[in-house]
Amino acid sequence: MPSQDRPHAADRLDDDNHPAYTMGRAAEVIGATPGFLRALGEAGLITPTRSEGGHRRYSRHQLRLAARAREMVDQGTPIEAACRIIGLENRLEEALRATAELSRPEERADSGGE
């Protein structure tokens, strides 16, 4: 049975969304305080997963967002504004990615008809 668990556990090492970091470790990694991470959660930028014991756990993806917010706050941007900006940047990135995917079949159809 442990051999069946190993591939699954190994897959999580590369999973950007796996909640692997405790609050203390996450704060240390981005050079912030646990209170800063809580504030990001309250502002809706990140939503940590809760362990069975109720402790917050953060993913690498969430840490990247938190690090970006920390940079903006350090430059004088209010935390709520930083969270809003990052949220909008993410939505724009998703929209651009979706647009690119939707335009690919048209490009193939256009080039095939010539």
N, C-alpha and C positions, 0 to 999 in steps of 0.2 A: 504494500500500500504506500509506503513512503516514496517509492520510485514514481508512482503516479502523481504525487504531490510536487515532486521536484520540477518537472517541466512547467507546471502551472506557476510555481514560485519563481522560476527563472524568467518566465514571460513577464512577470510584474516588474522585473528590474528595468525593462525598457519602456514600461507603460508610464507615459507622462502624467496620466490622470490617477495613478495609484496613490492613495493617501498614506505615504510612508513617513512623513515628518511630524513629530510631536510639535506642540506649540513652541516649547522652549527651543528646540533645535531649529525650527523654521525661523523664529525670530533671530536666532544667532546667524543663520545662513544669510539673511538679507540685511543684517546689521540694524535691526529694529527691536522694539520691545514687544512683549506679548500684548500689551494694551493697544499698540498700533495695529496688530493683526486683528484684535477684537473690533477695533474701529472700522477696519476694512470690511469685516463681516457685517457690522451694523449698517454700513453704507451700501451694502449689496454687491460689492466688487467680487468678493470670494465667499463661498459657503463651505466651510470645512466639514469633512465627514466626521462623525462621532464614533469613537471606539465603543466596544461593548460596555466599558466602564464609564462612558460619557465624555471622554477626553477628546479634544479637537485634534484632527489629523489633516495635514496639508499635502497636496501633490506638488510635483515640480512645476506643473503649469500654473498652479495658484501662486507658487513662490515667485515665478517670473512676473506675474501681474502685481504682486505685492512689492517686489523690488522696483518695478516701474513707478508705482504709486509713491514709494518712499523717495525716489529721485525727484519726483515732481513736488512733493511736500517739502523736501529739503531746499528746493529752489523758490519756495514761497507760495506755492499753489495750495489753497485750502483742500483738505482731504476729500470733502464731498465733491468738489470740482474735479480733482484728480481722478476720482473713481468714475465720474460721469465721462470725462474725456477718454479714459481707457476703455470704458464700455462702448463708446461711440467708435473708437479706433477698431475695436474687435468686430463690431457690426459692419463697419466699412470693409474690413479685410474679408469677412465672410461673404459679403455681397459681391466684392470683386472676384473672389474665387468662384462663386456660383455663376457669375456672368461669364467668366472665362470658360467654365465647363459647358455652359449652354451654347457658347459661340463656336466651340470646336466642331460639332457635327455640321454646322453651316459652312465652315471653312472647307471641310472635306467634301461636302456636296458641291460647293462652288468650284473647287479645283478639279473635281472629277468630271464636271460638265464641260470643261473647255477642251 
